[in-house]
Amino acid sequence: MTAIAEDGLSSLTMSALAERLGTSGGHILYYFGSKDLLLLAALRWSEAALAEERRALLSRRITAERKLDRFLRLYLPRGPRDPRWTLWIELWARTPGNGALGEAQEELDRGWHEDLEALLAGGVARRRFAPLDAAARASELLALLDGLSTRVVLGQASGRDPRPALEVARSAVRALVAPYAPDAGDGPDGSGDGPRDADDGPGAAGNSPDGAGS
Protein backbone atom coordinates (compact mmCIF):
# COMPACT_ATOMS: atom_id res chain seq x y z
CA MET A 1 0.00 0.00 0.00
CA THR A 2 2.78 2.44 0.91
CA ALA A 3 4.64 1.74 -2.35
CA ILE A 4 1.55 2.56 -4.41
CA ALA A 5 0.93 5.72 -2.39
CA GLU A 6 4.54 6.91 -2.70
CA ASP A 7 5.13 6.22 -6.38
CA GLY A 8 1.65 6.18 -7.89
CA LEU A 9 0.29 3.13 -9.64
CA SER A 10 1.14 4.30 -13.16
CA SER A 11 4.85 4.72 -12.39
CA LEU A 12 5.14 1.66 -10.14
CA THR A 13 6.58 -1.37 -11.91
CA MET A 14 5.99 -4.91 -10.79
CA SER A 15 9.75 -5.50 -10.67
CA ALA A 16 10.32 -2.47 -8.41
CA LEU A 17 7.49 -3.55 -6.12
CA ALA A 18 8.81 -7.11 -6.05
CA GLU A 19 12.25 -5.83 -5.06
CA ARG A 20 10.75 -3.91 -2.14
CA LEU A 21 8.84 -6.98 -1.03
CA GLY A 22 11.71 -9.40 -1.50
CA THR A 23 9.94 -11.48 -4.12
CA SER A 24 9.63 -11.64 -7.92
CA GLY A 25 7.45 -9.69 -10.33
CA GLY A 26 6.11 -12.96 -11.70
CA HIS A 27 5.04 -14.01 -8.22
CA ILE A 28 3.05 -10.79 -7.75
CA LEU A 29 1.45 -11.12 -11.18
CA TYR A 30 0.50 -14.72 -10.39
CA TYR A 31 -1.52 -13.64 -7.36
CA PHE A 32 -2.94 -10.32 -8.57
CA GLY A 33 -2.91 -10.51 -12.37
CA SER A 34 -2.75 -6.75 -13.00
CA LYS A 35 -1.97 -3.41 -11.40
CA ASP A 36 -5.68 -2.64 -11.07
CA LEU A 37 -6.28 -5.82 -9.10
CA LEU A 38 -3.22 -5.12 -6.97
CA LEU A 39 -4.61 -1.66 -6.19
CA LEU A 40 -7.99 -3.15 -5.31
CA ALA A 41 -6.44 -5.77 -3.03
CA ALA A 42 -4.45 -3.11 -1.16
CA LEU A 43 -7.51 -0.91 -0.77
CA ARG A 44 -9.68 -3.81 0.43
CA TRP A 45 -7.07 -4.68 3.04
CA SER A 46 -6.98 -1.08 4.27
CA GLU A 47 -10.76 -0.72 4.31
CA ALA A 48 -11.24 -4.02 6.16
CA ALA A 49 -9.20 -2.65 9.06
CA LEU A 50 -11.23 0.58 9.06
CA ALA A 51 -14.48 -1.38 8.96
CA GLU A 52 -13.42 -3.11 12.19
CA GLU A 53 -12.72 0.28 13.74
CA ARG A 54 -16.15 1.54 12.68
CA ARG A 55 -17.88 -1.49 14.17
CA ALA A 56 -16.01 -0.98 17.42
CA LEU A 57 -16.97 2.71 17.42
CA LEU A 58 -20.66 2.02 16.81
CA SER A 59 -20.76 -0.48 19.66
CA ARG A 60 -19.22 1.86 22.23
CA ARG A 61 -21.35 3.20 25.07
CA ILE A 62 -20.73 6.87 24.35
CA THR A 63 -23.02 9.62 23.12
CA ALA A 64 -24.02 9.79 19.47
CA GLU A 65 -22.32 13.19 19.25
CA ARG A 66 -19.01 11.70 20.29
CA LYS A 67 -19.43 8.77 17.92
CA LEU A 68 -20.11 11.13 15.04
CA ASP A 69 -17.06 13.25 15.81
CA ARG A 70 -14.85 10.16 15.95
CA PHE A 71 -16.37 8.97 12.68
CA LEU A 72 -15.23 12.23 11.05
CA ARG A 73 -11.69 11.76 12.32
CA LEU A 74 -11.63 8.15 11.18
CA TYR A 75 -12.77 9.14 7.67
CA LEU A 76 -10.53 12.12 7.01
CA PRO A 77 -6.87 11.67 5.91
CA ARG A 78 -4.08 12.26 8.40
CA GLY A 79 -2.27 14.58 6.01
CA PRO A 80 -0.98 15.00 2.44
CA ARG A 81 -0.16 11.73 0.66
CA ASP A 82 -2.07 9.72 3.25
CA PRO A 83 -1.57 6.16 1.89
CA ARG A 84 -5.19 5.06 2.22
CA TRP A 85 -6.54 8.16 0.55
CA THR A 86 -3.93 8.02 -2.20
CA LEU A 87 -5.24 4.54 -3.01
CA TRP A 88 -8.78 5.92 -3.23
CA ILE A 89 -7.71 8.64 -5.67
CA GLU A 90 -5.92 6.04 -7.78
CA LEU A 91 -9.11 3.95 -7.78
CA TRP A 92 -11.35 6.88 -8.77
CA ALA A 93 -9.05 7.61 -11.73
CA ARG A 94 -9.44 4.05 -13.01
CA THR A 95 -13.13 3.46 -12.28
CA PRO A 96 -14.69 5.03 -15.43
CA GLY A 97 -15.08 2.29 -18.01
CA ASN A 98 -13.96 -0.44 -15.61
CA GLY A 99 -17.01 -2.29 -14.37
CA ALA A 100 -15.16 -4.46 -11.84
CA LEU A 101 -13.49 -1.47 -10.18
CA GLY A 102 -16.76 0.46 -10.24
CA GLU A 103 -18.57 -2.34 -8.42
CA ALA A 104 -15.77 -2.60 -5.88
CA GLN A 105 -15.89 1.15 -5.24
CA GLU A 106 -19.65 1.01 -4.64
CA GLU A 107 -19.20 -1.90 -2.25
CA LEU A 108 -16.55 -0.10 -0.20
CA ASP A 109 -18.51 3.17 -0.21
CA ARG A 110 -21.62 1.30 0.94
CA GLY A 111 -19.94 0.18 4.15
CA TRP A 112 -19.17 3.78 5.18
CA HIS A 113 -22.64 4.95 4.20
CA GLU A 114 -24.46 2.19 6.06
CA ASP A 115 -22.45 2.74 9.23
CA LEU A 116 -22.94 6.52 9.18
CA GLU A 117 -26.64 6.08 8.48
CA ALA A 118 -26.92 3.68 11.43
CA LEU A 119 -25.05 6.14 13.66
CA LEU A 120 -27.38 9.00 12.73
CA ALA A 121 -30.52 6.87 13.08
CA GLY A 122 -29.32 5.65 16.47
CA GLY A 123 -28.77 9.23 17.57
CA VAL A 124 -32.32 10.12 16.59
CA ALA A 125 -33.71 7.04 18.36
CA ARG A 126 -31.87 7.96 21.56
CA ARG A 127 -33.00 11.58 21.29
CA ARG A 128 -29.55 12.98 20.77
CA PHE A 129 -30.32 14.29 17.27
CA ALA A 130 -33.46 15.93 15.94
CA PRO A 131 -35.50 13.83 13.48
CA LEU A 132 -33.82 13.62 10.08
CA ASP A 133 -33.55 11.51 6.94
CA ALA A 134 -30.54 9.45 8.02
CA ALA A 135 -29.81 8.03 4.55
CA ALA A 136 -29.92 11.40 2.81
CA ARG A 137 -27.92 13.14 5.53
CA ALA A 138 -25.26 10.41 5.45
CA SER A 139 -24.89 10.92 1.69
CA GLU A 140 -24.48 14.67 2.13
CA LEU A 141 -21.88 14.35 4.87
CA LEU A 142 -19.86 11.72 2.99
CA ALA A 143 -19.83 13.88 -0.15
CA LEU A 144 -18.48 16.77 1.91
CA LEU A 145 -15.87 14.54 3.57
CA ASP A 146 -14.71 13.25 0.18
CA GLY A 147 -14.15 16.80 -1.04
CA LEU A 148 -12.28 17.85 2.09
CA SER A 149 -10.20 14.67 2.03
CA THR A 150 -9.17 15.17 -1.58
CA ARG A 151 -7.89 18.69 -0.86
CA VAL A 152 -5.85 17.44 2.09
CA VAL A 153 -4.32 14.40 0.42
CA LEU A 154 -3.40 16.32 -2.75
CA GLY A 155 -1.72 18.99 -0.63
CA GLN A 156 -3.70 21.87 -2.10
CA ALA A 157 -2.79 25.24 -0.61
CA SER A 158 -5.82 25.62 1.66
CA GLY A 159 -5.99 21.97 2.61
CA ARG A 160 -2.50 20.75 3.48
CA ASP A 161 -3.21 20.79 7.21
CA PRO A 162 -5.89 18.21 8.10
CA ARG A 163 -7.02 20.13 11.18
CA PRO A 164 -8.97 22.85 9.32
CA ALA A 165 -10.68 20.11 7.29
CA LEU A 166 -11.86 18.51 10.53
CA GLU A 167 -13.18 21.84 11.77
CA VAL A 168 -15.06 22.39 8.50
CA ALA A 169 -16.54 18.91 8.84
CA ARG A 170 -17.61 19.63 12.41
CA SER A 171 -19.20 22.89 11.29
CA ALA A 172 -21.14 20.99 8.61
CA VAL A 173 -22.34 18.51 11.21
CA ARG A 174 -23.61 21.34 13.38
CA ALA A 175 -25.53 22.72 10.39
CA LEU A 176 -26.88 19.41 9.08
CA VAL A 177 -27.43 17.39 12.26
CA ALA A 178 -29.40 19.41 14.77
CA PRO A 179 -29.41 18.41 18.43
CA TYR A 180 -32.60 17.02 19.86
CA ALA A 181 -34.79 19.76 21.33
CA PRO A 182 -37.27 18.13 23.77
CA ASP A 183 -40.72 19.59 24.18
CA ALA A 184 -42.11 20.07 27.63
CA GLY A 185 -43.48 16.79 28.87
CA ASP A 186 -41.20 14.59 26.79
CA GLY A 187 -39.57 13.06 29.83
CA PRO A 188 -41.36 10.70 32.21
CA ASP A 189 -41.54 13.42 34.86
CA GLY A 190 -42.63 16.12 32.41
CA SER A 191 -39.25 17.83 32.60
CA GLY A 192 -38.44 17.25 28.94
CA ASP A 193 -35.47 15.01 29.75
CA GLY A 194 -35.59 12.06 27.36
CA PRO A 195 -33.40 8.95 27.63
CA ARG A 196 -29.65 9.46 27.67
CA ASP A 197 -26.68 7.23 26.97
CA ALA A 198 -25.62 4.97 29.80
CA ASP A 199 -22.29 6.72 30.35
CA ASP A 200 -23.57 10.28 29.98
CA GLY A 201 -22.32 12.44 32.77
CA PRO A 202 -23.63 15.81 33.97
CA GLY A 203 -23.89 18.22 31.08
CA ALA A 204 -23.45 15.47 28.48
CA ALA A 205 -26.50 16.62 26.58
CA GLY A 206 -24.54 19.56 25.15
CA ASN A 207 -23.65 19.67 21.46
CA SER A 208 -19.88 19.69 21.81
CA PRO A 209 -18.09 16.78 20.07
CA ASP A 210 -16.85 15.26 23.32
CA GLY A 211 -20.26 15.40 24.95
CA ALA A 212 -18.97 17.72 27.68
CA GLY A 213 -21.71 20.24 27.14
CA SER A 214 -19.26 23.11 26.76
NUZA-899554 format. One line per 2 residues: their letters; for each residue x, y, z of C-alpha. Coordinates in nm, 2 decimals. Each point is the difference from the previous one (the first is absolute). Layout:
BEGIN
a> X,Y,Z  ...
END
This chain:
BEGIN
mt> 0.00,0.00,0.00  0.28,0.24,0.09
ai> 0.18,-0.07,-0.32  -0.31,0.09,-0.21
ae> -0.06,0.31,0.20  0.36,0.12,-0.03
dg> 0.06,-0.07,-0.37  -0.34,0.00,-0.15
ls> -0.14,-0.31,-0.17  0.08,0.12,-0.36
sl> 0.38,0.04,0.08  0.02,-0.30,0.23
tm> 0.15,-0.31,-0.18  -0.06,-0.35,0.11
sa> 0.37,-0.06,0.01  0.06,0.30,0.23
la> -0.28,-0.10,0.23  0.13,-0.36,0.00
er> 0.34,0.13,0.10  -0.14,0.19,0.30
lg> -0.20,-0.31,0.11  0.29,-0.24,-0.05
ts> -0.18,-0.21,-0.26  -0.03,-0.01,-0.38
gg> -0.21,0.19,-0.24  -0.14,-0.33,-0.14
hi> -0.11,-0.10,0.35  -0.20,0.32,0.05
ly> -0.16,-0.03,-0.35  -0.09,-0.36,0.08
yf> -0.20,0.11,0.30  -0.14,0.33,-0.12
gs> 0.00,-0.02,-0.38  0.01,0.37,-0.06
kd> 0.08,0.34,0.16  -0.37,0.08,0.03
ll> -0.06,-0.32,0.20  0.31,0.07,0.21
ll> -0.14,0.34,0.08  -0.34,-0.15,0.09
aa> 0.16,-0.26,0.23  0.19,0.27,0.18
lr> -0.30,0.22,0.04  -0.22,-0.29,0.12
ws> 0.26,-0.09,0.26  0.01,0.36,0.13
ea> -0.38,0.04,0.00  -0.04,-0.33,0.19
al> 0.20,0.14,0.29  -0.20,0.32,0.00
ae> -0.33,-0.20,-0.01  0.11,-0.17,0.32
er> 0.07,0.34,0.15  -0.35,0.12,-0.10
ra> -0.17,-0.30,0.15  0.19,0.05,0.32
ll> -0.10,0.37,0.00  -0.37,-0.07,-0.06
sr> -0.01,-0.25,0.29  0.16,0.24,0.25
ri> -0.21,0.13,0.29  0.06,0.37,-0.08
ta> -0.23,0.27,-0.12  -0.10,0.02,-0.36
er> 0.17,0.34,-0.03  0.33,-0.15,0.11
kl> -0.04,-0.29,-0.24  -0.07,0.23,-0.29
dr> 0.30,0.22,0.08  0.22,-0.31,0.02
fl> -0.15,-0.12,-0.33  0.12,0.32,-0.16
rl> 0.35,-0.04,0.12  0.01,-0.37,-0.11
yl> -0.12,0.10,-0.35  0.23,0.30,-0.07
pr> 0.36,-0.04,-0.11  0.28,0.06,0.25
gp> 0.18,0.23,-0.24  0.13,0.04,-0.36
rd> 0.08,-0.33,-0.17  -0.19,-0.20,0.25
pr> 0.05,-0.35,-0.13  -0.36,-0.11,0.03
wt> -0.13,0.31,-0.17  0.26,-0.02,-0.27
lw> -0.13,-0.35,-0.08  -0.36,0.14,-0.02
ie> 0.11,0.27,-0.25  0.18,-0.26,-0.21
lw> -0.32,-0.20,0.00  -0.22,0.29,-0.10
ar> 0.23,0.07,-0.29  -0.04,-0.36,-0.13
tp> -0.37,-0.05,0.07  -0.16,0.15,-0.31
gn> -0.04,-0.27,-0.26  0.11,-0.27,0.24
ga> -0.30,-0.19,0.12  0.18,-0.22,0.26
lg> 0.17,0.30,0.16  -0.33,0.20,0.00
ea> -0.18,-0.28,0.18  0.28,-0.03,0.25
qe> -0.01,0.37,0.07  -0.37,-0.01,0.06
el> 0.04,-0.29,0.23  0.26,0.18,0.21
dr> -0.19,0.33,0.00  -0.31,-0.19,0.11
gw> 0.17,-0.11,0.32  0.07,0.36,0.11
he> -0.34,0.12,-0.10  -0.19,-0.28,0.19
dl> 0.20,0.05,0.31  -0.04,0.38,0.00
ea> -0.37,-0.04,-0.07  -0.03,-0.24,0.29
ll> 0.19,0.24,0.23  -0.24,0.29,-0.10
ag> -0.31,-0.21,0.04  0.12,-0.13,0.34
gv> 0.05,0.36,0.11  -0.35,0.09,-0.10
ar> -0.14,-0.31,0.18  0.18,0.10,0.32
rr> -0.11,0.36,-0.03  0.35,0.14,-0.05
fa> -0.08,0.13,-0.35  -0.32,0.16,-0.14
pl> -0.20,-0.21,-0.24  0.17,-0.02,-0.34
da> 0.03,-0.21,-0.32  0.30,-0.21,0.11
aa> 0.07,-0.14,-0.34  -0.01,0.34,-0.18
ra> 0.20,0.17,0.27  0.26,-0.27,0.00
se> 0.04,0.05,-0.38  0.04,0.38,0.04
ll> 0.26,-0.04,0.28  0.20,-0.26,-0.19
al> 0.01,0.22,-0.32  0.13,0.29,0.21
ld> 0.26,-0.23,0.17  0.12,-0.13,-0.34
gl> 0.06,0.36,-0.12  0.18,0.11,0.31
st> 0.21,-0.32,-0.01  0.10,0.05,-0.36
rv> 0.13,0.35,0.07  0.20,-0.13,0.30
vl> 0.16,-0.30,-0.17  0.09,0.19,-0.31
gq> 0.17,0.27,0.21  -0.20,0.29,-0.15
as> 0.09,0.33,0.15  -0.30,0.04,0.23
gr> -0.02,-0.36,0.09  0.35,-0.12,0.09
dp> -0.07,0.00,0.37  -0.27,-0.26,0.09
rp> -0.11,0.19,0.31  -0.20,0.28,-0.19
al> -0.17,-0.28,-0.20  -0.12,-0.16,0.32
ev> -0.13,0.33,0.13  -0.19,0.06,-0.33
ar> -0.14,-0.35,0.03  -0.11,0.07,0.36
sa> -0.16,0.33,-0.11  -0.19,-0.19,-0.27
vr> -0.12,-0.25,0.26  -0.13,0.28,0.22
al> -0.19,0.14,-0.30  -0.14,-0.33,-0.13
va> -0.05,-0.20,0.32  -0.20,0.20,0.25
py> 0.00,-0.10,0.36  -0.32,-0.14,0.15
ap> -0.22,0.28,0.14  -0.25,-0.17,0.25
da> -0.34,0.15,0.04  -0.14,0.05,0.34
gd> -0.14,-0.33,0.13  0.23,-0.22,-0.21
gp> 0.16,-0.15,0.30  -0.18,-0.24,0.24
dg> -0.01,0.27,0.27  -0.11,0.27,-0.25
sg> 0.33,0.17,0.02  0.09,-0.05,-0.37
dg> 0.29,-0.23,0.09  -0.01,-0.29,-0.24
pr> 0.22,-0.31,0.02  0.38,0.05,0.01
da> 0.29,-0.23,-0.07  0.11,-0.22,0.28
dd> 0.33,0.17,0.06  -0.13,0.36,-0.04
gp> 0.13,0.21,0.28  -0.13,0.34,0.12
ga> -0.03,0.24,-0.29  0.04,-0.27,-0.26
ag> -0.30,0.11,-0.19  0.20,0.30,-0.14
ns> 0.09,0.01,-0.37  0.37,0.00,0.03
pd> 0.18,-0.29,-0.17  0.13,-0.15,0.32
ga> -0.35,0.01,0.16  0.13,0.23,0.28
gs> -0.27,0.25,-0.06  0.24,0.29,-0.03
END
